[in-house]
Amino acid sequence: MEALIIIAHGSKVKSSNDEIVDIVSKIKNSVDNELLVFHAFLELTEPSVFVAINKAIANNCKKIKLFPYFLAAGKHVQEDIPCEIKKFKKLYPEIEFILLPHIGKCNGIENMIISNL
């Protein structure tokens, strides 16, 4: 079993967090049952990255991919998320943790922007 965790910043504004929940719901509906999809927030709301990773582990996921839902590689992308992953790699060396590129580094991001003009 594999997991995908979408990691967003988190907000005090509920509707902002709800956007992430909605996106994750759409992703869940478009992938097969062999991929479990979770959402997590770094700050201001739950579930945390810690909680989401533990859910994936509880579901017997042996490969966990983490997608930073951030446009640019700021402190959260460069330091905070890798630090969380490093902690889990030490605790669970049998599990493969893969940090995916953040949104701004995704192939085709420029085409997506242009297609919305």
Biopython code that builds the backbone (N, CA, C, O; Angstrom):
import numpy as np
from Bio.PDB.StructureBuilder import StructureBuilder

atoms = [
    (1, "MET", "N", (0.851, -1.181, 0.000)),
    (1, "MET", "CA", (0.000, 0.000, 0.000)),
    (1, "MET", "C", (0.891, 1.237, 0.000)),
    (1, "MET", "O", (1.931, 1.276, 0.657)),
    (2, "GLU", "N", (0.456, 2.250, -0.755)),
    (2, "GLU", "CA", (1.169, 3.518, -0.822)),
    (2, "GLU", "C", (0.267, 4.644, -0.355)),
    (2, "GLU", "O", (-0.959, 4.530, -0.368)),
    (3, "ALA", "N", (0.901, 5.740, 0.061)),
    (3, "ALA", "CA", (0.149, 6.923, 0.484)),
    (3, "ALA", "C", (0.708, 8.160, -0.200)),
    (3, "ALA", "O", (1.894, 8.243, -0.518)),
    (4, "LEU", "N", (-0.178, 9.108, -0.414)),
    (4, "LEU", "CA", (0.175, 10.444, -0.876)),
    (4, "LEU", "C", (-0.375, 11.411, 0.150)),
    (4, "LEU", "O", (-1.565, 11.392, 0.465)),
    (5, "ILE", "N", (0.507, 12.264, 0.674)),
    (5, "ILE", "CA", (0.081, 13.275, 1.639)),
    (5, "ILE", "C", (0.308, 14.643, 1.020)),
    (5, "ILE", "O", (1.436, 15.019, 0.701)),
    (6, "ILE", "N", (-0.784, 15.382, 0.856)),
    (6, "ILE", "CA", (-0.723, 16.749, 0.344)),
    (6, "ILE", "C", (-0.528, 17.662, 1.552)),
    (6, "ILE", "O", (-1.372, 17.699, 2.447)),
    (7, "ILE", "N", (0.578, 18.395, 1.578)),
    (7, "ILE", "CA", (0.901, 19.246, 2.726)),
    (7, "ILE", "C", (0.735, 20.711, 2.349)),
    (7, "ILE", "O", (1.444, 21.225, 1.485)),
    (8, "ALA", "N", (-0.206, 21.374, 3.005)),
    (8, "ALA", "CA", (-0.429, 22.809, 2.798)),
    (8, "ALA", "C", (-0.006, 23.568, 4.051)),
    (8, "ALA", "O", (0.289, 22.974, 5.087)),
    (9, "HIS", "N", (0.017, 24.877, 3.935)),
    (9, "HIS", "CA", (0.445, 25.705, 5.054)),
    (9, "HIS", "C", (-0.526, 25.637, 6.219)),
    (9, "HIS", "O", (-0.123, 25.414, 7.360)),
    (10, "GLY", "N", (-1.808, 25.829, 5.929)),
    (10, "GLY", "CA", (-2.812, 25.939, 6.985)),
    (10, "GLY", "C", (-3.155, 27.396, 7.202)),
    (10, "GLY", "O", (-2.311, 28.275, 7.025)),
    (11, "SER", "N", (-4.377, 27.650, 7.581)),
    (11, "SER", "CA", (-4.861, 29.018, 7.718)),
    (11, "SER", "C", (-5.847, 29.122, 8.872)),
    (11, "SER", "O", (-6.460, 28.133, 9.275)),
    (12, "LYS", "N", (-5.992, 30.336, 9.397)),
    (12, "LYS", "CA", (-7.038, 30.604, 10.379)),
    (12, "LYS", "C", (-8.400, 30.688, 9.697)),
    (12, "LYS", "O", (-9.443, 30.609, 10.347)),
    (13, "VAL", "N", (-8.371, 30.851, 8.378)),
    (13, "VAL", "CA", (-9.595, 30.995, 7.587)),
    (13, "VAL", "C", (-10.056, 29.601, 7.153)),
    (13, "VAL", "O", (-9.379, 28.937, 6.368)),
    (14, "LYS", "N", (-11.195, 29.165, 7.660)),
    (14, "LYS", "CA", (-11.694, 27.820, 7.396)),
    (14, "LYS", "C", (-11.851, 27.543, 5.904)),
    (14, "LYS", "O", (-11.504, 26.457, 5.439)),
    (15, "SER", "N", (-12.367, 28.504, 5.155)),
    (15, "SER", "CA", (-12.592, 28.280, 3.724)),
    (15, "SER", "C", (-11.288, 28.006, 2.979)),
    (15, "SER", "O", (-11.285, 27.278, 1.986)),
    (16, "SER", "N", (-10.193, 28.577, 3.443)),
    (16, "SER", "CA", (-8.892, 28.309, 2.834)),
    (16, "SER", "C", (-8.486, 26.857, 3.065)),
    (16, "SER", "O", (-8.025, 26.187, 2.141)),
    (17, "ASN", "N", (-8.652, 26.376, 4.270)),
    (17, "ASN", "CA", (-8.336, 24.976, 4.579)),
    (17, "ASN", "C", (-9.275, 24.036, 3.845)),
    (17, "ASN", "O", (-8.870, 22.958, 3.409)),
    (18, "ASP", "N", (-10.541, 24.451, 3.707)),
    (18, "ASP", "CA", (-11.523, 23.621, 3.011)),
    (18, "ASP", "C", (-11.146, 23.408, 1.548)),
    (18, "ASP", "O", (-11.463, 22.369, 0.969)),
    (19, "GLU", "N", (-10.470, 24.391, 0.948)),
    (19, "GLU", "CA", (-10.020, 24.225, -0.443)),
    (19, "GLU", "C", (-9.075, 23.032, -0.563)),
    (19, "GLU", "O", (-9.149, 22.269, -1.527)),
    (20, "ILE", "N", (-8.196, 22.875, 0.407)),
    (20, "ILE", "CA", (-7.251, 21.757, 0.394)),
    (20, "ILE", "C", (-8.003, 20.443, 0.567)),
    (20, "ILE", "O", (-7.730, 19.467, -0.131)),
    (21, "VAL", "N", (-8.940, 20.423, 1.491)),
    (21, "VAL", "CA", (-9.746, 19.217, 1.723)),
    (21, "VAL", "C", (-10.487, 18.834, 0.444)),
    (21, "VAL", "O", (-10.563, 17.655, 0.100)),
    (22, "ASP", "N", (-11.034, 19.826, -0.260)),
    (22, "ASP", "CA", (-11.751, 19.561, -1.515)),
    (22, "ASP", "C", (-10.821, 19.013, -2.598)),
    (22, "ASP", "O", (-11.180, 18.076, -3.312)),
    (23, "ILE", "N", (-9.644, 19.589, -2.717)),
    (23, "ILE", "CA", (-8.674, 19.119, -3.715)),
    (23, "ILE", "C", (-8.278, 17.675, -3.417)),
    (23, "ILE", "O", (-8.210, 16.845, -4.325)),
    (24, "VAL", "N", (-8.021, 17.381, -2.163)),
    (24, "VAL", "CA", (-7.634, 16.023, -1.770)),
    (24, "VAL", "C", (-8.772, 15.052, -2.045)),
    (24, "VAL", "O", (-8.538, 13.922, -2.474)),
    (25, "SER", "N", (-9.989, 15.483, -1.803)),
    (25, "SER", "CA", (-11.154, 14.633, -2.093)),
    (25, "SER", "C", (-11.232, 14.306, -3.583)),
    (25, "SER", "O", (-11.520, 13.167, -3.951)),
    (26, "LYS", "N", (-10.981, 15.286, -4.434)),
    (26, "LYS", "CA", (-10.991, 15.061, -5.883)),
    (26, "LYS", "C", (-9.875, 14.104, -6.295)),
    (26, "LYS", "O", (-10.069, 13.244, -7.154)),
    (27, "ILE", "N", (-8.718, 14.259, -5.681)),
    (27, "ILE", "CA", (-7.599, 13.367, -5.986)),
    (27, "ILE", "C", (-7.948, 11.940, -5.570)),
    (27, "ILE", "O", (-7.706, 10.992, -6.318)),
    (28, "LYS", "N", (-8.519, 11.793, -4.372)),
    (28, "LYS", "CA", (-8.925, 10.457, -3.889)),
    (28, "LYS", "C", (-9.874, 9.792, -4.878)),
    (28, "LYS", "O", (-9.771, 8.591, -5.127)),
    (29, "ASN", "N", (-10.796, 10.565, -5.443)),
    (29, "ASN", "CA", (-11.777, 10.013, -6.375)),
    (29, "ASN", "C", (-11.194, 9.667, -7.736)),
    (29, "ASN", "O", (-11.824, 8.954, -8.517)),
    (30, "SER", "N", (-9.987, 10.169, -8.032)),
    (30, "SER", "CA", (-9.416, 9.928, -9.353)),
    (30, "SER", "C", (-8.277, 8.913, -9.358)),
    (30, "SER", "O", (-7.713, 8.624, -10.414)),
    (31, "VAL", "N", (-7.932, 8.367, -8.189)),
    (31, "VAL", "CA", (-6.868, 7.362, -8.124)),
    (31, "VAL", "C", (-7.451, 6.026, -7.688)),
    (31, "VAL", "O", (-8.558, 5.961, -7.154)),
    (32, "ASP", "N", (-6.688, 4.960, -7.923)),
    (32, "ASP", "CA", (-7.183, 3.643, -7.521)),
    (32, "ASP", "C", (-7.047, 3.443, -6.009)),
    (32, "ASP", "O", (-6.437, 4.253, -5.311)),
    (33, "ASN", "N", (-7.615, 2.370, -5.534)),
    (33, "ASN", "CA", (-7.649, 2.098, -4.098)),
    (33, "ASN", "C", (-6.304, 1.689, -3.510)),
    (33, "ASN", "O", (-6.176, 1.534, -2.295)),
    (34, "GLU", "N", (-5.311, 1.515, -4.360)),
    (34, "GLU", "CA", (-3.980, 1.149, -3.873)),
    (34, "GLU", "C", (-3.198, 2.356, -3.368)),
    (34, "GLU", "O", (-2.136, 2.208, -2.763)),
    (35, "LEU", "N", (-3.728, 3.549, -3.621)),
    (35, "LEU", "CA", (-3.083, 4.780, -3.159)),
    (35, "LEU", "C", (-4.020, 5.477, -2.183)),
    (35, "LEU", "O", (-5.110, 5.914, -2.553)),
    (36, "LEU", "N", (-3.583, 5.576, -0.933)),
    (36, "LEU", "CA", (-4.348, 6.319, 0.065)),
    (36, "LEU", "C", (-3.901, 7.770, 0.016)),
    (36, "LEU", "O", (-2.704, 8.050, -0.041)),
    (37, "VAL", "N", (-4.848, 8.688, 0.038)),
    (37, "VAL", "CA", (-4.525, 10.111, -0.076)),
    (37, "VAL", "C", (-5.003, 10.832, 1.184)),
    (37, "VAL", "O", (-6.148, 10.689, 1.611)),
    (38, "PHE", "N", (-4.093, 11.603, 1.758)),
    (38, "PHE", "CA", (-4.366, 12.351, 2.979)),
    (38, "PHE", "C", (-3.988, 13.815, 2.778)),
    (38, "PHE", "O", (-3.219, 14.150, 1.878)),
    (39, "HIS", "N", (-4.533, 14.674, 3.620)),
    (39, "HIS", "CA", (-4.088, 16.066, 3.644)),
    (39, "HIS", "C", (-3.481, 16.346, 5.009)),
    (39, "HIS", "O", (-3.790, 15.682, 5.999)),
    (40, "ALA", "N", (-2.601, 17.354, 5.036)),
    (40, "ALA", "CA", (-1.965, 17.760, 6.285)),
    (40, "ALA", "C", (-1.654, 19.253, 6.198)),
    (40, "ALA", "O", (-1.536, 19.822, 5.114)),
    (41, "PHE", "N", (-1.527, 19.855, 7.354)),
    (41, "PHE", "CA", (-1.196, 21.278, 7.431)),
    (41, "PHE", "C", (0.024, 21.470, 8.329)),
    (41, "PHE", "O", (0.201, 20.761, 9.319)),
    (42, "LEU", "N", (0.858, 22.438, 7.965)),
    (42, "LEU", "CA", (2.044, 22.719, 8.775)),
    (42, "LEU", "C", (1.718, 23.566, 9.997)),
    (42, "LEU", "O", (2.334, 23.411, 11.052)),
    (43, "GLU", "N", (0.755, 24.454, 9.850)),
    (43, "GLU", "CA", (0.462, 25.385, 10.937)),
    (43, "GLU", "C", (-1.030, 25.701, 11.010)),
    (43, "GLU", "O", (-1.770, 25.527, 10.042)),
    (44, "LEU", "N", (-1.441, 26.159, 12.161)),
    (44, "LEU", "CA", (-2.732, 26.811, 12.398)),
    (44, "LEU", "C", (-3.966, 25.920, 12.387)),
    (44, "LEU", "O", (-5.035, 26.362, 12.809)),
    (45, "THR", "N", (-3.856, 24.688, 11.920)),
    (45, "THR", "CA", (-5.013, 23.796, 11.902)),
    (45, "THR", "C", (-4.548, 22.349, 11.823)),
    (45, "THR", "O", (-3.362, 22.074, 11.644)),
    (46, "GLU", "N", (-5.456, 21.468, 11.952)),
    (46, "GLU", "CA", (-5.184, 20.022, 11.920)),
    (46, "GLU", "C", (-5.827, 19.405, 10.689)),
    (46, "GLU", "O", (-6.750, 19.994, 10.126)),
    (47, "PRO", "N", (-5.379, 18.266, 10.264)),
    (47, "PRO", "CA", (-4.357, 17.414, 10.854)),
    (47, "PRO", "C", (-2.948, 17.894, 10.518)),
    (47, "PRO", "O", (-2.708, 18.478, 9.462)),
    (48, "SER", "N", (-2.040, 17.639, 11.423)),
    (48, "SER", "CA", (-0.638, 17.985, 11.210)),
    (48, "SER", "C", (0.023, 16.944, 10.308)),
    (48, "SER", "O", (-0.554, 15.895, 10.021)),
    (49, "VAL", "N", (1.219, 17.249, 9.876)),
    (49, "VAL", "CA", (2.000, 16.300, 9.077)),
    (49, "VAL", "C", (2.238, 15.038, 9.912)),
    (49, "VAL", "O", (2.142, 13.924, 9.396)),
    (50, "PHE", "N", (2.544, 15.210, 11.176)),
    (50, "PHE", "CA", (2.763, 14.096, 12.095)),
    (50, "PHE", "C", (1.552, 13.161, 12.109)),
    (50, "PHE", "O", (1.702, 11.944, 12.004)),
    (51, "VAL", "N", (0.367, 13.727, 12.239)),
    (51, "VAL", "CA", (-0.871, 12.937, 12.280)),
    (51, "VAL", "C", (-1.093, 12.213, 10.954)),
    (51, "VAL", "O", (-1.419, 11.026, 10.942)),
    (52, "ALA", "N", (-0.919, 12.919, 9.842)),
    (52, "ALA", "CA", (-1.153, 12.317, 8.524)),
    (52, "ALA", "C", (-0.186, 11.168, 8.251)),
    (52, "ALA", "O", (-0.592, 10.121, 7.748)),
    (53, "ILE", "N", (1.081, 11.358, 8.577)),
    (53, "ILE", "CA", (2.053, 10.282, 8.360)),
    (53, "ILE", "C", (1.698, 9.074, 9.233)),
    (53, "ILE", "O", (1.770, 7.931, 8.781)),
    (54, "ASN", "N", (1.319, 9.335, 10.467)),
    (54, "ASN", "CA", (0.934, 8.224, 11.348)),
    (54, "ASN", "C", (-0.312, 7.494, 10.839)),
    (54, "ASN", "O", (-0.421, 6.281, 11.020)),
    (55, "LYS", "N", (-1.244, 8.198, 10.213)),
    (55, "LYS", "CA", (-2.412, 7.539, 9.604)),
    (55, "LYS", "C", (-1.976, 6.612, 8.475)),
    (55, "LYS", "O", (-2.464, 5.489, 8.349)),
    (56, "ALA", "N", (-1.051, 7.103, 7.661)),
    (56, "ALA", "CA", (-0.548, 6.283, 6.552)),
    (56, "ALA", "C", (0.150, 5.029, 7.081)),
    (56, "ALA", "O", (-0.044, 3.933, 6.554)),
    (57, "ILE", "N", (0.951, 5.196, 8.109)),
    (57, "ILE", "CA", (1.653, 4.058, 8.701)),
    (57, "ILE", "C", (0.647, 3.079, 9.311)),
    (57, "ILE", "O", (0.805, 1.866, 9.180)),
    (58, "ALA", "N", (-0.381, 3.601, 9.973)),
    (58, "ALA", "CA", (-1.414, 2.751, 10.569)),
    (58, "ALA", "C", (-2.169, 1.957, 9.513)),
    (58, "ALA", "O", (-2.719, 0.893, 9.799)),
    (59, "ASN", "N", (-2.193, 2.482, 8.286)),
    (59, "ASN", "CA", (-2.841, 1.780, 7.166)),
    (59, "ASN", "C", (-1.863, 0.893, 6.406)),
    (59, "ASN", "O", (-2.138, 0.469, 5.284)),
    (60, "ASN", "N", (-0.722, 0.617, 7.028)),
    (60, "ASN", "CA", (0.271, -0.306, 6.488)),
    (60, "ASN", "C", (0.907, 0.171, 5.178)),
    (60, "ASN", "O", (1.269, -0.646, 4.332)),
    (61, "CYS", "N", (1.042, 1.464, 5.013)),
    (61, "CYS", "CA", (1.697, 2.009, 3.821)),
    (61, "CYS", "C", (3.205, 1.845, 3.960)),
    (61, "CYS", "O", (3.789, 2.217, 4.977)),
    (62, "LYS", "N", (3.821, 1.292, 2.940)),
    (62, "LYS", "CA", (5.266, 1.065, 2.939)),
    (62, "LYS", "C", (6.007, 2.105, 2.105)),
    (62, "LYS", "O", (7.234, 2.188, 2.145)),
    (63, "LYS", "N", (5.244, 2.900, 1.348)),
    (63, "LYS", "CA", (5.806, 4.008, 0.577)),
    (63, "LYS", "C", (4.885, 5.201, 0.806)),
    (63, "LYS", "O", (3.679, 5.128, 0.573)),
    (64, "ILE", "N", (5.482, 6.309, 1.271)),
    (64, "ILE", "CA", (4.702, 7.513, 1.557)),
    (64, "ILE", "C", (5.310, 8.667, 0.778)),
    (64, "ILE", "O", (6.456, 9.054, 1.004)),
    (65, "LYS", "N", (4.523, 9.210, -0.142)),
    (65, "LYS", "CA", (4.946, 10.357, -0.942)),
    (65, "LYS", "C", (4.330, 11.610, -0.340)),
    (65, "LYS", "O", (3.145, 11.640, -0.010)),
    (66, "LEU", "N", (5.148, 12.639, -0.204)),
    (66, "LEU", "CA", (4.686, 13.889, 0.396)),
    (66, "LEU", "C", (4.792, 15.010, -0.629)),
    (66, "LEU", "O", (5.865, 15.272, -1.171)),
    (67, "PHE", "N", (3.670, 15.663, -0.885)),
    (67, "PHE", "CA", (3.610, 16.725, -1.891)),
    (67, "PHE", "C", (3.395, 18.067, -1.203)),
    (67, "PHE", "O", (2.323, 18.320, -0.653)),
    (68, "PRO", "N", (4.429, 18.944, -1.231)),
    (68, "PRO", "CA", (4.275, 20.279, -0.645)),
    (68, "PRO", "C", (3.405, 21.170, -1.542)),
    (68, "PRO", "O", (3.784, 21.493, -2.668)),
    (69, "TYR", "N", (2.257, 21.553, -1.034)),
    (69, "TYR", "CA", (1.319, 22.396, -1.759)),
    (69, "TYR", "C", (1.725, 23.856, -1.542)),
    (69, "TYR", "O", (1.010, 24.638, -0.915)),
    (70, "PHE", "N", (2.899, 24.193, -2.086)),
    (70, "PHE", "CA", (3.486, 25.522, -1.947)),
    (70, "PHE", "C", (4.002, 25.949, -3.312)),
    (70, "PHE", "O", (4.539, 25.135, -4.063)),
    (71, "LEU", "N", (3.838, 27.232, -3.631)),
    (71, "LEU", "CA", (4.303, 27.718, -4.929)),
    (71, "LEU", "C", (5.820, 27.878, -4.999)),
    (71, "LEU", "O", (6.427, 27.613, -6.036)),
    (72, "ALA", "N", (6.422, 28.305, -3.911)),
    (72, "ALA", "CA", (7.856, 28.576, -3.932)),
    (72, "ALA", "C", (8.561, 27.809, -2.814)),
    (72, "ALA", "O", (7.941, 27.359, -1.850)),
    (73, "ALA", "N", (9.867, 27.677, -2.975)),
    (73, "ALA", "CA", (10.674, 26.911, -2.018)),
    (73, "ALA", "C", (11.157, 27.801, -0.884)),
    (73, "ALA", "O", (12.338, 28.137, -0.795)),
    (74, "GLY", "N", (10.230, 28.173, -0.028)),
    (74, "GLY", "CA", (10.581, 28.931, 1.173)),
    (74, "GLY", "C", (11.021, 28.001, 2.289)),
    (74, "GLY", "O", (11.353, 26.839, 2.058)),
    (75, "LYS", "N", (11.019, 28.534, 3.502)),
    (75, "LYS", "CA", (11.486, 27.789, 4.672)),
    (75, "LYS", "C", (10.711, 26.492, 4.893)),
    (75, "LYS", "O", (11.302, 25.472, 5.249)),
    (76, "HIS", "N", (9.411, 26.522, 4.689)),
    (76, "HIS", "CA", (8.624, 25.304, 4.914)),
    (76, "HIS", "C", (9.046, 24.182, 3.961)),
    (76, "HIS", "O", (9.170, 23.026, 4.365)),
    (77, "VAL", "N", (9.263, 24.535, 2.701)),
    (77, "VAL", "CA", (9.637, 23.531, 1.695)),
    (77, "VAL", "C", (11.087, 23.084, 1.883)),
    (77, "VAL", "O", (11.395, 21.899, 1.759)),
    (78, "GLN", "N", (11.964, 24.022, 2.178)),
    (78, "GLN", "CA", (13.383, 23.693, 2.268)),
    (78, "GLN", "C", (13.802, 23.086, 3.600)),
    (78, "GLN", "O", (14.740, 22.290, 3.653)),
    (79, "GLU", "N", (13.103, 23.461, 4.687)),
    (79, "GLU", "CA", (13.553, 23.018, 6.000)),
    (79, "GLU", "C", (12.501, 22.225, 6.786)),
    (79, "GLU", "O", (12.765, 21.110, 7.235)),
    (80, "ASP", "N", (11.329, 22.798, 6.944)),
    (80, "ASP", "CA", (10.346, 22.216, 7.861)),
    (80, "ASP", "C", (9.842, 20.840, 7.420)),
    (80, "ASP", "O", (9.829, 19.898, 8.212)),
    (81, "ILE", "N", (9.437, 20.728, 6.179)),
    (81, "ILE", "CA", (8.922, 19.442, 5.696)),
    (81, "ILE", "C", (10.032, 18.393, 5.659)),
    (81, "ILE", "O", (9.809, 17.282, 6.138)),
    (82, "PRO", "N", (11.224, 18.687, 5.114)),
    (82, "PRO", "CA", (12.301, 17.691, 5.157)),
    (82, "PRO", "C", (12.676, 17.270, 6.583)),
    (82, "PRO", "O", (13.044, 16.118, 6.812)),
    (83, "CYS", "N", (12.585, 18.185, 7.525)),
    (83, "CYS", "CA", (12.893, 17.864, 8.926)),
    (83, "CYS", "C", (11.894, 16.844, 9.476)),
    (83, "CYS", "O", (12.288, 15.909, 10.173)),
    (84, "GLU", "N", (10.613, 17.012, 9.171)),
    (84, "GLU", "CA", (9.595, 16.054, 9.603)),
    (84, "GLU", "C", (9.854, 14.678, 8.992)),
    (84, "GLU", "O", (9.758, 13.656, 9.671)),
    (85, "ILE", "N", (10.178, 14.670, 7.719)),
    (85, "ILE", "CA", (10.439, 13.402, 7.031)),
    (85, "ILE", "C", (11.652, 12.705, 7.645)),
    (85, "ILE", "O", (11.638, 11.491, 7.847)),
    (86, "LYS", "N", (12.683, 13.463, 7.938)),
    (86, "LYS", "CA", (13.910, 12.905, 8.523)),
    (86, "LYS", "C", (13.602, 12.194, 9.850)),
    (86, "LYS", "O", (14.133, 11.115, 10.114)),
    (87, "LYS", "N", (12.751, 12.797, 10.676)),
    (87, "LYS", "CA", (12.375, 12.175, 11.951)),
    (87, "LYS", "C", (11.707, 10.820, 11.722)),
    (87, "LYS", "O", (12.018, 9.842, 12.403)),
    (88, "PHE", "N", (10.795, 10.773, 10.765)),
    (88, "PHE", "CA", (10.077, 9.523, 10.498)),
    (88, "PHE", "C", (10.976, 8.473, 9.861)),
    (88, "PHE", "O", (10.813, 7.280, 10.119)),
    (89, "LYS", "N", (11.924, 8.901, 9.031)),
    (89, "LYS", "CA", (12.851, 7.941, 8.417)),
    (89, "LYS", "C", (13.672, 7.223, 9.490)),
    (89, "LYS", "O", (13.979, 6.038, 9.359)),
    (90, "LYS", "N", (14.024, 7.954, 10.551)),
    (90, "LYS", "CA", (14.779, 7.330, 11.645)),
    (90, "LYS", "C", (13.908, 6.340, 12.417)),
    (90, "LYS", "O", (14.376, 5.271, 12.809)),
    (91, "LEU", "N", (12.649, 6.696, 12.632)),
    (91, "LEU", "CA", (11.735, 5.834, 13.383)),
    (91, "LEU", "C", (11.285, 4.616, 12.584)),
    (91, "LEU", "O", (11.066, 3.541, 13.143)),
    (92, "TYR", "N", (11.148, 4.795, 11.267)),
    (92, "TYR", "CA", (10.610, 3.748, 10.389)),
    (92, "TYR", "C", (11.514, 3.554, 9.171)),
    (92, "TYR", "O", (11.139, 3.924, 8.058)),
    (93, "PRO", "N", (12.700, 2.976, 9.373)),
    (93, "PRO", "CA", (13.627, 2.814, 8.240)),
    (93, "PRO", "C", (13.107, 1.865, 7.155)),
    (93, "PRO", "O", (13.608, 1.880, 6.031)),
    (94, "GLU", "N", (12.117, 1.047, 7.482)),
    (94, "GLU", "CA", (11.560, 0.111, 6.496)),
    (94, "GLU", "C", (10.547, 0.774, 5.558)),
    (94, "GLU", "O", (10.131, 0.183, 4.561)),
    (95, "ILE", "N", (10.163, 1.995, 5.887)),
    (95, "ILE", "CA", (9.201, 2.717, 5.055)),
    (95, "ILE", "C", (9.948, 3.697, 4.147)),
    (95, "ILE", "O", (10.871, 4.386, 4.581)),
    (96, "GLU", "N", (9.533, 3.741, 2.893)),
    (96, "GLU", "CA", (10.147, 4.661, 1.931)),
    (96, "GLU", "C", (9.373, 5.979, 1.939)),
    (96, "GLU", "O", (8.180, 6.012, 1.637)),
    (97, "PHE", "N", (10.057, 7.045, 2.284)),
    (97, "PHE", "CA", (9.473, 8.382, 2.288)),
    (97, "PHE", "C", (10.036, 9.145, 1.094)),
    (97, "PHE", "O", (11.252, 9.222, 0.920)),
    (98, "ILE", "N", (9.161, 9.704, 0.278)),
    (98, "ILE", "CA", (9.582, 10.414, -0.926)),
    (98, "ILE", "C", (9.012, 11.825, -0.893)),
    (98, "ILE", "O", (7.796, 12.014, -0.864)),
    (99, "LEU", "N", (9.897, 12.808, -0.899)),
    (99, "LEU", "CA", (9.472, 14.207, -0.957)),
    (99, "LEU", "C", (9.365, 14.613, -2.419)),
    (99, "LEU", "O", (10.362, 14.645, -3.140)),
    (100, "LEU", "N", (8.166, 14.916, -2.843)),
    (100, "LEU", "CA", (7.919, 15.327, -4.226)),
    (100, "LEU", "C", (8.223, 16.812, -4.394)),
    (100, "LEU", "O", (8.314, 17.532, -3.400)),
    (101, "PRO", "N", (8.381, 17.286, -5.630)),
    (101, "PRO", "CA", (8.609, 18.719, -5.849)),
    (101, "PRO", "C", (7.374, 19.527, -5.459)),
    (101, "PRO", "O", (6.241, 19.072, -5.614)),
    (102, "HIS", "N", (7.615, 20.727, -4.953)),
    (102, "HIS", "CA", (6.500, 21.627, -4.641)),
    (102, "HIS", "C", (5.866, 22.125, -5.938)),
    (102, "HIS", "O", (6.438, 21.960, -7.016)),
    (103, "ILE", "N", (4.692, 22.731, -5.833)),
    (103, "ILE", "CA", (3.920, 23.130, -7.019)),
    (103, "ILE", "C", (4.744, 23.942, -8.014)),
    (103, "ILE", "O", (4.690, 23.690, -9.217)),
    (104, "GLY", "N", (5.494, 24.899, -7.523)),
    (104, "GLY", "CA", (6.270, 25.768, -8.409)),
    (104, "GLY", "C", (7.318, 25.052, -9.234)),
    (104, "GLY", "O", (7.785, 25.590, -10.238)),
    (105, "LYS", "N", (7.698, 23.849, -8.831)),
    (105, "LYS", "CA", (8.691, 23.062, -9.571)),
    (105, "LYS", "C", (8.058, 21.941, -10.390)),
    (105, "LYS", "O", (8.766, 21.172, -11.040)),
    (106, "CYS", "N", (6.743, 21.844, -10.362)),
    (106, "CYS", "CA", (6.076, 20.780, -11.119)),
    (106, "CYS", "C", (6.160, 21.037, -12.612)),
    (106, "CYS", "O", (6.011, 22.170, -13.070)),
    (107, "ASN", "N", (6.400, 19.975, -13.363)),
    (107, "ASN", "CA", (6.421, 20.073, -14.819)),
    (107, "ASN", "C", (5.079, 20.573, -15.319)),
    (107, "ASN", "O", (4.034, 20.075, -14.901)),
    (108, "GLY", "N", (5.098, 21.536, -16.194)),
    (108, "GLY", "CA", (3.878, 22.035, -16.803)),
    (108, "GLY", "C", (3.179, 23.145, -16.045)),
    (108, "GLY", "O", (2.102, 23.581, -16.453)),
    (109, "ILE", "N", (3.768, 23.621, -14.938)),
    (109, "ILE", "CA", (3.113, 24.685, -14.167)),
    (109, "ILE", "C", (2.898, 25.928, -15.029)),
    (109, "ILE", "O", (1.883, 26.611, -14.898)),
    (110, "GLU", "N", (3.854, 26.218, -15.908)),
    (110, "GLU", "CA", (3.719, 27.394, -16.767)),
    (110, "GLU", "C", (2.559, 27.218, -17.748)),
    (110, "GLU", "O", (1.845, 28.176, -18.045)),
    (111, "ASN", "N", (2.372, 25.994, -18.252)),
    (111, "ASN", "CA", (1.259, 25.733, -19.166)),
    (111, "ASN", "C", (-0.096, 25.841, -18.454)),
    (111, "ASN", "O", (-1.077, 26.316, -19.026)),
    (112, "MET", "N", (-0.126, 25.393, -17.202)),
    (112, "MET", "CA", (-1.360, 25.502, -16.426)),
    (112, "MET", "C", (-1.738, 26.977, -16.243)),
    (112, "MET", "O", (-2.903, 27.352, -16.378)),
    (113, "ILE", "N", (-0.740, 27.800, -15.936)),
    (113, "ILE", "CA", (-1.006, 29.224, -15.751)),
    (113, "ILE", "C", (-1.493, 29.841, -17.057)),
    (113, "ILE", "O", (-2.483, 30.572, -17.058)),
    (114, "ILE", "N", (-0.815, 29.558, -18.167)),
    (114, "ILE", "CA", (-1.185, 30.110, -19.462)),
    (114, "ILE", "C", (-2.570, 29.632, -19.881)),
    (114, "ILE", "O", (-3.323, 30.391, -20.490)),
    (115, "SER", "N", (-2.917, 28.386, -19.565)),
    (115, "SER", "CA", (-4.213, 27.852, -19.961)),
    (115, "SER", "C", (-5.384, 28.521, -19.248)),
    (115, "SER", "O", (-6.533, 28.357, -19.658)),
    (116, "ASN", "N", (-5.109, 29.257, -18.210)),
    (116, "ASN", "CA", (-6.153, 29.948, -17.454)),
    (116, "ASN", "C", (-6.281, 31.413, -17.832)),
    (116, "ASN", "O", (-7.012, 32.157, -17.178)),
    (117, "LEU", "N", (-5.584, 31.837, -18.873)),
    (117, "LEU", "CA", (-5.676, 33.240, -19.320)),
    (117, "LEU", "C", (-6.993, 33.515, -20.007)),
    (117, "LEU", "O", (-7.238, 34.640, -20.444)),
]
sb = StructureBuilder()
sb.init_structure("model")
sb.init_model(0)
sb.init_chain("A")
sb.init_seg("    ")
for serial, (resi, resn, name, xyz) in enumerate(atoms, 1):
    if name == "N":
        sb.init_residue(resn, " ", resi, " ")
    sb.init_atom(name, np.array(xyz, "f"), 0.0, 1.0, " ", f" {name:<3s}", serial, name[0])
structure = sb.get_structure()
